Amino acid sequence: MDISKIKLLINTVKYLKPIQVYYRFYYFLSNRLFSINVDGKFPPSFTLINWESKLKSSFSYTDKEKSFSFLNITHQFSEQIDWNYSEHGKLWTYNLNYFDFLNQKEMIRESGVNLILDYIKNDIILKDGKEPYPISLRGMNWIKFLAENKIRDPEIDKTLNNHYKILFANLEYHLLGNHLLENAFSLLFGAYYFQNEKLYRKAKKLLISELNEQILKDGGHFELSPMYHQIIFSRLLDCIQLIKLNKSWKKDNLLLFLEAKVSLMNSWLQKITYKNGEIPMVNDSTYDISPASDELFSYAEKLGIPKQDIQLSESGYRKIKLNNYELLLDIGNVGASYNPAHAHSDTFNFELIKDGNPIFVDTGISTYEKNAIRQNERATCSHNTVQIDNIEQTQVWGGFRVANRAKVSKIKESKNHIEAVHDGYKKEGFLHKRNFQWQENKIILKDEINKSTNNKSKAFFHLHSSIKKPLLKENKIILNDLEMLIEFKGFNNIVIADYQLSEGFNKTKSAYKIIVTFDQKLTTTIAI
């Protein structure tokens, strides 16, 4: 390993918590994941829990063809289902093992049972499906399906119990973040299903500690992905419903705690969601993965979740809503510092929505594979911000890793103005200050670098794929179909180029981006 890679690794590991380092070594050396003895005493007889699915999974399984559709890729198994099938990447295999399809509207009771039993027949040779994360999601999906359909099968229960033993022994302390939280949600479902005190105590302890850690003061999830926020929000709602539908088993303060946290998350999602119902595609966010905001708001209302109105703050996002446009700004740091797997190099990024139509957008993500596409979608040049001399503001690498990262300071906010500075280029001696100003029909961006860059600064503006190729005329960009004008002052060169906008995993569409080269100061005026 060369010295640059060693430095990169050091600058990544230094942000980890001691518990993450300990468990990385512990799990690596113990290799307990598949060797754990799961043939212990089966739990005593228990009463089947109550369940009603308020959020149905999207259509992904066709029984007649034995075909599965995940991440915009459909695969048909000719005969037996290969639960280890890996030709479409690990995330596709994970989705196959999550069993979300059990809870799609089209699922027939008999078909669901047959799928579970087929999976159990292959239990001994399962690979990715025996990892803690898919066990967590599959456990919840099996329990929901079994409870809602009033199914009691000793063989299924035995396998489910064994999988919870594996999960309990392999909680994802080495990753923390949303992974450990998913473990905790699933343990709660397992605890209620088996009326298991041990699972309940662990679930409650983790839920309290992790939700206190992961839900910020303004209600945002600390990994700062609206998509993951929606997912975690939905899990919390499910846990609240689980407790309310099965009140006779446990009576303590966990329900009140969960309701308080979900109320915070509800407020944040209300603030961040656009009027058209979409979320910003910032950090690791994309389409058709998480439940829609409107569905979640409806679910929360049915559960009687108290509403709050908390201003965006600690999450680093700001949302400006005027009569005909919405402006999302990112002036936050990489989050979470010890688990930035879903973070991008996007400090001072922004999105602009006019009359419900996206104008300037984040490019989103189309893959989780560790390849050039993943690297590019996380890079500075794929966001509406400034890059200097092809250097990354934040060192994103290895698919889900982050080394040195930009830090934001000197934040100034008023009624129609936000200004901040970041030090992502400090090794080269540069500081980037961006000033946002907004009026009813105008947005002004002022970018300033503290010293000359020899015209090596580039400001990127990514247009939505629905927008026709803009017209460049001297220092102006004209969006004829939207009657919008973008004017630049202080530029050296303006280029209109193509790029690929993500419309979901493994799905992109050509769109246009504007690249403005400048030296030290650039003023961008967007007339709306």
N, C-alpha and C positions, 0 to 999 in steps of 0.2 A: 504493500500500500504506500503510495507516494505521500509526501508531506502535506500537500494541499487537501487530500482526502482525510488525512488524520486531523487536520485543523477543522475541517468541515464537521467531522464527527464529534470532536470536542465541543465545538460551538453549538452543537445540537444537544448533546447529552447534558451539558452544564445547566440546562433549564429544567431537567427532570427532577421529580421529587424522589427522595431516598427510597420510599416504598416502591416506586416504579423500578428502580435499579435493582433493589433486593429481589422483587418477584420475577424480574426478567432472568436473573441468574438462578433463582430457586426453581422455576418451572423448567428452565433449560436443563438443569442438572438432574432434577427428580424425574422428569419425563413421565409424569403421572397421568397425563391426559387419557391415554388408551389402556394403560396398565392397571388403573384403579380397579379394585375388586367391587363389583356392583351386585354380587349375588348374596346380599345380606338379607336380613329379616324384612319381609314385606309388611307394610303398615297394616294395622287392624282395620276392620270394616269401617267405612265412613259413608256419610250421606252425600249424595250428588248435589253439587252447588247449583244455584240459580244463575242464569245468564241470558242477556238479551243483547244482541249485536246492534249497536247504534251506527257503527261505521262499517260498511261492507267493503271488502277488498275489490280492487279492479279485476276485470275478467282476464284470467291468465291461463286457465286450463280447459281443454276440450276433451271430454271423456272418450268420445267415439274414436278420435284420431290419436289419443294418447299424446297430445301436443301441449307444450308449455310455452308461454310467451312472457319473457322478462326482458327489461332493458331494451325494448324494441327489437328483440331477436326471438324468433319462433323456432322451436325444434320439435320434431315429431319422432318418437321412439317407435321403431318398427314392431318390436315385440315387448321385451321386458324393459322397464324403466331403469336406466342406469343412474342411480342417485349420486354417483361420483362423477358424472359426466362433466368434463372440463374443457371441451373444445371452444367454448364461448367465453372463457375467462373465469376467474375465481368468483367474482361477484355474481355472475349468472348461476354458478353452482350453489353459492350461498342462497340465492333466491329460491332455487329448486328445493333446498333443504329447510327453508323457513316455513313452508306450508301455508303461506298467506291465502292460497287458492281455496283452502277449506272454507273460508268465510266469504267467498264471492257469491253473489245472488244466484248464480246458475248452478251451484253445487248441490247435487242430489245426495241425500243421506247415505245411501248404499255405496255410491262412488267414493265418498269421503272415507268411509270405513275401510273400503278395499285399498285405497291409497295408503292409509296408515298401516294396515296389515302387511302390505307389500313392502313398505319401508322397514317394518319390524323384521321381516324375513331376511333382510339384507343388513341387519344391525351390526353383525360381526365384522363386515367389510367396509363399513362407512368410514369416510375420511374427514372431509371438511365439515360434514354434518355433525361430527362429534366435538367440534370446537365450541367453546362456551357461548359465543355470540349467536350462532345458529341454534344451539340448544335452547337459549333463552327465548328467541322469537318463536321457534317451533313449539316449545312448551306452552306458551300462551295461546297459540293458535289451536293446538290440539285440545286444550282445556275448554276454550270457547266453543269449539265445534261439539265436543262430547257433552258439555253441559247444556247447550242450547237444544241439542237433539236428543237429550235424555238417554245417552248411550253409556252403558256400563259393561266393559269387556275386561276380564281379568288379565288377558295377555297384553292389552294396550296399557292398562294401568301399571303392570309390572315394568314394562319398558319405559314408560314415562317416569316412574319412580326412579329407575336406574339412571336415567338421563339427568334427573335432578341431583342425584348423588354425585355424578361427574361434574355438573355445574358447581355445586357447593364446594367441591374440592379444587376447582380451577377458576375461581372468580377473577375477573380481569383487572387485578390491582396493578399489573404491569402497564396497562393502558390508561386506566381511570376514565374520566370523561363519560361520554354517552354510552360507552361499552359497559362500564361498571353499573351505570344507571339502568341499562336494559337488563343486566343480570338481576338487579334488585327488583325491578318490576316483575320479572318472571318468577323469582323466588316467592313473591307475594301471591301470585296466582297458584303456584305449587303448594304453598302453605294452606291456602283456602281449599284447594281441591282435595288434598290429603288430610286436612285438619292436622297439620304437622307444626308443632310448637317450635321446633328447632329451626325450620325454614322461616317461620314467622319472625322469630327474634332477629335472625340475620337480615331478613328483608327490611324490617322496621329500622334497624340500626343503620343500614346502608342508605335507605331512602331519606332518613332525616339528615345524615351527615352529607350525602352527596347533593341533595336538593338545596341545602343551605349553602353549599359550596358552588353549585353550578348555576343556580338561578340568581341573576344579578338584581341590584336594587330597583332597576327600571323594568324588571320582569323578563329580560332577554336571557336566552341560554348562553353560557359563557364561551361556547365554541363559535358563536356569532354567525351561524348559518340559519337563515329563515326556514329552510327546508327541514333541518334537524330540529329546530324549535317546534315546528308543526308536529313532527313525529313524536317528540317527547311530550308535548302537550296532549296528544291523543292517548298516549300511554297513561298519563296521569288521570285523564278523564275515565279511562277504562278501570284503573285501580279504584277510583272513587265509586264508580258504579258497582264494581265487585263487592266492595265493603257494604254499600247500601242495600244491595240485593241479598246479602247474606249476613244480616245484622246479628243473628243469634249466636254466631261462633265467637266473634271478638267484639269487645266493647272497651275501647281505650281512646286515647287522644290522637291516634294516627289520622283518622278521617279529617279532623279539624286542621291538622297540619297540612295535609295534602290539598285541602280546599283553599287554604291561604296561598299556597304556592301556585296552584293552577289559576287563581284569580290574578296574580301578578303576571303570569304568562299570557293570560287572556288580554290584559291591558296592552302588553307589548305587541302582540300580534295584531290587535285592533289598530295600533299606531302605525305599524310597518306595512300592513296590507294596503295595496292601492285600491282606489274606488272600483276598478274593474274586477276586483277579486283576486288578482295575482299578487304574488310576493316578489320582492327584488331577488334577482338571481345572483346574489353576492356570495363570496366564498364558495364552499361546496354546496351549491343549490342547483336544481334542475327541475324539469317538469315530470309529472306523472309518477312521482315516488311517494310523496306524503299526502295525507288528506288535505282537501282544500280548506281555506280559512273559513268560508261560510259554513261548511259542514261542522267544523270544530266549534264555531260560535253557537250554532244551533244545539249541538251536543251539550255544551257548557250550560246553556240556558235551560235545557230539559233537566239537568242535574241540579239546577238552582244555584249555580256558582255566582257569588257576589261580583258585581262589576266595579272596576276601579278605573281611574283616569290618571295614569302616571306618565309624566313627561319622559321622553327618551333621554338618557344620560349616560350611565356607566357602560352601556353596550357600545358606545361610540358612534351610533347612527343618529342622524337628525332627519326629520321629515318636514318639509315645507309644503303646505296645502293652500293654494290660492284658487281663484274662481275657475281658471281653465287649465291649470297645470299642477303637477306634484313633482317635487324635487327631493330625492333621497341623497344625503351626503354621508360619507364615511370619514370621521375624524378620530377613529379609535385605534388602539394598539392591537397587535396580533393576539388572538385569544383561542384557548387558554394558554398561558405562557408555558406550562408543562405538558400540554396536550394540544398542539396546533395542527393536528393532522388534516383538518379541513380548512385551514387558513390559506389565503392567497397573498401575493405581493401586490397590494391594492390600496395603499394608504392614499387618502384624498380622492378616492373613486367617487363617482356620482351616477345617478340615473335620472332621466327626465321623462315624465309621462304627460302628454297633452290631451285633454278631453278623453281620457281613458286609453289613448293610443301611445304605445312606447316609442320614444324618439331616440334618446341616447340610452344605451343599455349595457349591462355587464354581459360579457360573452358566455357566462355560464360554464357548465361542465358537460362533457359527453362520454367520459370514461374514467374509471378508477384504475385502469391498467398502468403499470409503471413504464410509460413510454413517452415518446416525444410530444404526443398530443396532450397528455396529462401535464407534462412540464410546461408546455406553452400556455395551456388554459389557466395555470396558476401564476404565470409570469406577469411582470409589470406591464409589458406591452399589450396585454389582453384586457386592460382595464382603462377606464377614463381618467387617467392621471398622467404624471410626467416621469419620463425615464431619462437618465443622463448617461450618455456614452455606452449604451447597451448594458449597463450595470443594473442588477436587481436591487430594488429598495430593500427587499427582504429575501434572504436566501432560501427559497423553496427548492426541495430536491427529493429524490427517492420516492416520489409518489405521494408520501404523507409526512415528510419530514421538513423541519424548518431549523436553520442555523441562526446566524445573525439576523436581527430583524429591526425594522424602522421603529423608532419611538416618537410619539407625538407629544409636543409641548407648546407652551405659549398660546393656549386656546383663548380666544376672545369671542364672545357671543353677544349679540344684541337682537333687537326685533327683526331686522332685515339684513343681518350681516354675521358671518362666521369667518374667523381667521385662525390658522394654526400652522405650526412648523413641524417638520419631521427630519430626523437625522439619518435616514437610511443610506445616505451617501457620505457619511462623515469620514470614512477611511480615505476618501478622495478629497476631503476638505469642503464638501458641499452641504448646504442646508437648503431644503425646499420649503418655501412658504406659499400657501395657497389661500386666497381670499375669495369667499363667495358673497355676492350681494344679489338681492332679488327684489323685484318690483312686480306690479300686476302684469306687465307685458314685457318684462326684460330681466335677464339674468346676466350678471357680469362675473367672470372669473379672472382673477389676477394672480399669475404665477410669477414668483421671484426666486431666483437662485442667488445666494450670498456673494458669489463672485463669477467671473466669466467662465463659460464652459466651452468657448471657441465654437459656438453654434452646434454643440453636441447635445443640447436638450431637445427632447421630443415630447410634445403633448398629444395624447391619443384621444379620439372621440369616436366611439363605436355606434353606428346607426343600426336601428332595427332592420330586419330583413324585409319588412313590408315597405320600406322607403326606397323610392326609385333613386338611381344614381344622381347625386347632387351636381349642381353646376358650379364650377369654380370660375370666379370673375375677379381678377386682381386680388384684393385682400378679403374677398367675401365668398362665402359658401351659400348658395341659394337652394332651398328645398322647395321646389315649385309646387309639388303636390300638397304641401302643408302650409304654404305661404309663410315660411320662416326664413329668416336671414341670420347668418352667423358671420360676424366680422372680427378680424384679427388685427391687432396692432403690436409691433415689435417682433414680427416673425422674420425668419430668413427664407423659409420655403414651405409651401403647402402642397401636399400630395393626397389624392384620393385613391385608395387601394381596396382590394377585396379581402374578406376574411370569412371564416366559418363561424356562424352563430349557432350555439347549441340549442336544440329544441327537445332535448332529452338525451338519455344515454344512447350512444351509438346512432345519433340522429342530429345532423347539422344542416344548415341552409346558408347559401351564399348571401353575404350582406356587404355593406360598404363602411369603411372607416376613414377618418380624416387624420392625417399625421402632419403636425405643424412643428417644424424645426425652428428653434430660436436660441439665443445666446443666454441672456440673463433675465430678461423680463418679457412677459407675454400677457396681453389683455385680450380676453375673449368675450364678446358681447353676443348674446343669443336673444334676438328679438322674436317674441312669441305673439 
